Amino acid sequence: MADNITLSFSHHGTSHTFDFPPSATISDLASRIYTTLSIPQAHQKFLITPKLGILKYPFPNPTLPLSSLLSKKILLLAPLPSELSSLSTASAQKSKPPNPRTPTVKPAPYRDWKKTQDEATYTFSTLLPLPYLPNPQKSLRFLERLRNDAGIKASMRKHRFSVGVLTEMNPAEHTTHESRTLGLNRNRGEIIELRLRTDAYDGYRDYNTIRKTLCHELAHNAFGEHDRDFWDLTKAIEKEVEENDWRAGGHALTDQEFYNPEDQGVDGEHMDGGGWTGGEFVLGENNGSVPASAKHGLGRRELMAQAAEERMKRQRDASK
């Protein structure tokens, strides 16, 4: 009789290890997770790297041998049992008939639920500063300010733009003698990277310049090439952001924290040098054909897994 095989996977930061017979399949793994962790198969998704990607129950190949996954990294994307229990309880309470003895209460102030749901859907699901650069919490506050910008939110709702991850880029990895990359849009909105920091890492760039870069990258959610349609959409987004900016001229308190007086931004006509897989914002590059190496980006599958979990949480919060 052949020895058992041992398979490991992680779930919400916790590692789990199960033993299986050599003939076990991915369906057996899903059943074991249900009996051991109390997570029904219908709520299970596996992010397997490299190459296989996301597998969701019922699987495209239910007989996929677990022995073929032993060398791969497996991440279980599923709610915790406590979260599933809370959802079930909330659903049961909503289905109960009203108690005739319940006292009458004043109606809550009007809330635009469609807008709330749209803002939870058409947004940046995950904000990710680079933890190995100085003061990542300050970068996180900068990214939060961009996500909560009234003009950005309004434009994303209008065009139904959803972005998996909004992160910062490391200036050293995107600077050459000929150019400085200001922004990247990978695969039409999976990941957007923005150059937040100064080249010397001693401060942050002007907020309005970075927001304009973000408008450019959002336009790449719809158009990959820099054609007339792309530039028309970019100008429309910039106009929408300005018109919906309730700050009407600036937010002095927050600008003081991030503004770098030696970085005056750049003229928009000289910022773009061509795109790859959805677009790249470059300063000083004029030939329009230089791709950014994918190795400079963060791990795409890991980022998208974080984005998926964050998106599920935001949509649950919006529906409460």
N, C-alpha and C positions, 0 to 999 in steps of 0.2 A: 504493500500500500504506500503510495507516495506521501511525502510529508505535506502538512498544511502550508498554505501561503499566508503571509502577513501583509495587510494593507493598512496604510495610514492616510488620514485626511484631517483637515482643520475645519472648524466651524466656530465663527464668532471669536477667533483668537485662541480657541482650545483645540489641542491635538487629540485625536482618537485613533486607536489601533485595534483592528479586528483580525481574527484568524478565520480562514476559510479553507475548504477542501480545494485541491488544484483545479477542479472543474467548475468552480463558482463563477457566476456572471454578475454583471452590473445590476441586474434585477435582484439577485441575492443580497447585494450590498444595500439596495433601497429597502428591502424587507428587514434586514438587520437594523438599519437606522430607525425604522419605525418601531420595532420591538424594544430596542435599547434606549433610544433617545426620545421616543414618543413624538416623532415628526412624521406625519402621514406622507406617503409617497407623492401625493398630488402637490405637496408644497416643496418638494425636493428638486434642486437644480445643482449640477456639478460643473465647476469650472476646472477643466483638466488641461494642464500645460506640460510640455509644449504640444502644439498642433491640433489636438482634438477639439478644443474650445469648450463651449457650454453644451451640456447634455441635460435635457429636461425629461422627466417622467411623463408619459411612457416613452421610453428611449427609442431613437431611430433603429438601433440594433439591441434589443433586449437581451440577447445572448452574448454580448460583448464579454470576452473572458477577462476576469480580474487579473489574471496572470500577465496580460498585456499592459497593465497600468502600473505595475510595481515600480517602475523607474520614473514615474511621472508625479507631478505635484497636483494634489486634488484638494479643491476648496468647495465645501458644501455651502451653497447659497440658499438659506432657508430661515424662516423666523424661529426664534427660540420657543420652546413649549409654553413658557409663561406668556409670550406675546400671542400665541395661538389661542390660549385660554382666555386672554383679555378680549380678543376679537370675538370669540364665541359668546362670551358673557354680554358684550355690548350688543351683539346681534339679537340675542334672546330678549334683552330688555326692550329693544326697539319693537319687537314683535308682540309684546304684551299689550293687551287692551288697557285703555286708561282706567284708572281707579276713580269711580264716581265720587269718592270722598276726598279726593285730592283737592286742596284749596286752589282757587284761581290765583294765578300770578300774572304780573305784568309782562307783556311781550318784551323780548329782548330788543335792543336797538337794531335797526335794519343793518343787515350785513349782506354784501354782494357775494353770495356763495359761488357764483360762476367765476367771478374775478379771483376769489380765493383759490378755487380749484385750478384755474388757469395758471395762477402764479406758482402753484405747487408743481405744475406739469412743465410749463415753459420757463425754465430757469436753469441754473447751473447746479446739478445734483450734488456734486462734491467740490469742495474748495481744498486745495492741497498746496501749502507752502513747501519749500524744499527744506527738510529738517537739518541738512548738513551745512546750511548757510547761517550766518549770524541772525539772531532775533527772528526766528520763524513765526512767532506769535504776532509780530508787527506786520509781517507779510500777510498773515491770515486776516488781520483787521483790514488791510488794504483790499484783499480779495472780497471780504464781506461787504465793504463799502461799494465795490463795483456791483456785486450781486444785488444789493439793496438800493442801488441808484434808481430813482423813480423813472428817469428817462429810459434807462436800459430795460427795466421791467416792462414798461409800456410797449416798447418796440418788440421785445421778445414775445409778448402776448399777441401783438398784432400779426406778426409773421409766423407764429407758432414754432419758435425756435427752442429746441431743447439741447442742452450741452451736458455731456456726461461729467467731464472734469474741467474745472478752471484752475490752472496752476501757474506758478511763476517759472521763468527760465533762468538758468545760470548764465549771466552775461559772458563769462569767459568761454563757454562752450559755443557761443553764437556770435563771436566777434572775429573778424579777419582784418588784414590791412586794407581791404577794399570795402568791407561792408559791416554793418551791425544789424542783426535780425531783431526786429521789434515785436513780432508776434508770429505764432504758428497756429493753424487750424488743421488738425489731423482727422482725415476721413469724415469731412463735413459735419463736425460737431461732436465727435467722440471726445476729443481733448483739445482745449485751447490753451496755449502757453503765451504769457505776456512778459515782456521785459520790464519788471517793476523797479529794479535796483539800478543805481548808477554804475558806471564801468569800474569805479574804484571801490565799490561796495560800502561807501561811506554815507549813503543816503538813498532816498527814493526819488524817482522821476516825477515830473509834474503830473498831477492827477488828470487834468483835462487832455494832455497828450496821450496818456495811456488809455483813457476812455475812447478817444478817437481811434486808436489802434484797435480796441475791442470792437468798435462799430465795423471796421474793415473786416476783422476776422469773422464776425457774425454774418456778414454778407456772403462769406465763403460757405456757409451752411447751404446756400441755395445755388451758388455758381462757383465752379472751380476755376475757370479761366477768367483772366482779367479782360473781359470783353465789355461792350457797351452796357449790356444788361447788368453786369456786375457793378460797374461804376454808378449806374443809375440807382441801384439798390443801396449801395454804400452811402451815397448822398442823401437818399431818403431816410435811412436809419439815423444818420447824423442829425438831420433836421428834426426827426421825431424825438430823439434823445434831448435835444435842446428845448423843444417846445414843451416837453413833459417834465422838465427839470424844475421842480417846485422851489429849488433853492434860489432861483432867479439871480444868478450872478456869482454864486460861490458859497462855500461853507467854510468860513474863516477858521473856526475852531479846529476842524479836522485837517484842513489844508496845511496848517502850521506844522502838524506832525510829520507830514510826508513831503512837503515841498522842498526841493533842492534849488536854491537860487542860481547855481552855476549850470543847471541843465534847463535850457529854455525850450526844449522840444525841437521839432523839425518841421519844415514845410511839407505839407501833405503830398505835393507833387513829386517829391524826391524820396518818399518813404518806401515805395513798393518796387520789388524786383522780380516778381513772378511767383507762382505758387506750386506746391506739390501736394498731392492727395488732399486738396481742399484749400490750400492757400498759405502763403508766407508773406509777412510784412518785413521788408528789408530796407535799411538805410544805406544808400551809397552804392547799391548793386544795380546796374543798368542793363545787363544782357538778358534778364528775364528767364534764365535757363538753369540756374544753379540750385539743385535740390539740397535741402537740409538733411544731413545724415540721420537716419532713424535711431542711431545709437545715442544721439544727444537727448532723445526723449525718455520719458519714464516708461516702465513696463506697461504696455498697453492693456494686457489682459487683467493685470492686478488693479490698474486704475479703473477699468470698466466694471470689475467686480465691486469695488468700493462704491462706484457711482450707482450701480444697481441697488445695493443695499440702502444707500442714502435716499434714492428716489422712492423706494418702497416706504421708508419711514416718513418722508415729507408728505406723500399722498395719504398715508394713514392719518397723520396729524391734521391735514386739511379737511378730512372727512368727519372729524370729531365735532 
